[in-house]
Amino acid sequence: MFQLVDWYVFSLGPMVICTLECIAVSWIYGMRRISQDVEMMIGKPLPMPVKILRALVTPVILLITFILTLLRYQPPTYGTVYVLPCGLMMNGVLQIPEASKITG
């Protein structure tokens, strides 16, 4: 059971959550609003390199990392011989939304 949690929740879960959060904050809320909020708080707007990194570079790197993780996927095994059944693997995948409630 702990191997499934480690395999799915603590490897795929944070990547999915971070990618969606980056996209939501940067593109849906908007970099202009974020810059205005930062300016209201500290008196200076965000520099242009920070805006570019936040809106473009970080989501692209997270998305590439997630895709490469899925491309290199191998089903979890217990020891060297036992391959976990599909039902247990689906149980691990379904735990990702539950873990997001804990981390969020």
N, C-alpha and C positions, 0 to 999 in steps of 0.2 A: 504494500500500500504506500509506504513512504517513498519507494522508488518511483511510483507513478506520479506522486505529488512533485517530487524533485524533477522528474523528466518533463512534465507538461506545465505545471503551474509556475515553477520557479525558473523555467527557461523561456517558454513561449509567452506566458502571461505578461511579464513586465515589458517585453518588446512590443506586444500589441497595445497595451495600455499607454506606454510612452509615445508610441507613434501617433495614436489617435489623439492623445492630449496635445501633442505638438501641433498637429494639424488643426485641431479645434481652436486652440488659443491663437495661433498665428493667422489662420485663414478665415475662420468664422468670426472670432471676436475682432481680429484685425490688428495689424502692426501699428497702424496710426493711433488707434485707441490705447494700445499698450504704451506707446511712446508718450502719449498725453498723460496717462496715469503715472508713469515714471516721472515725467516732468513735474506733475503736481506734487509728487511725494518728495523728490530730491532737488527740484529746481532746474534740472537739465534733462533734455530729451535723450533718448537712446541714440548712441552713435550709429551711423550707417552700417559699419561692419557687424555690429551686434544684430541689427535688424535682418541683414542678409543671412547670417548664421542661424538665427532663430527661425526664420520663415522658409529658408530653402535648404541649407546644408544639413541641418540636424534631421529634418524629416526624411531627406533622401538617404542619408547614412543609415538611419534606423530601418527604413524600408528595404534597403539592400541587404542589411544584416538579417532581417526577418526572412527575406526570400532565400538567401543562401542557407539559412538554418533549415528551412523547409526542403530545399534541394538536397541537402546532406542528411536528411532524416533517415534513421534506422530504427526499427521497432525496439522498444526496451526489452532487455533480457534479464533473467535472474540467474546469476552465475554465468557459466559459459555455454550451457546447453538449452535451458528452458526459455522459450519465447512466450511472452505473455499473450493470452487470447485477446481477440479483437474487442470483446465485451469489456474487459478490464481497461484496455487502452481508451475506449470511448468514455469510460468512467473518468479517466484522467483528463481527457479533453474537456469534459463537462464541468470539471472543477475550476477551470480558468475564470469563469464569471464569478464564482463564489469567492475566489481569492482576491478579486478586484474589490470586493466589498470590504475585505480586511485591510488592504493596502490603501484604499481611498478614503 
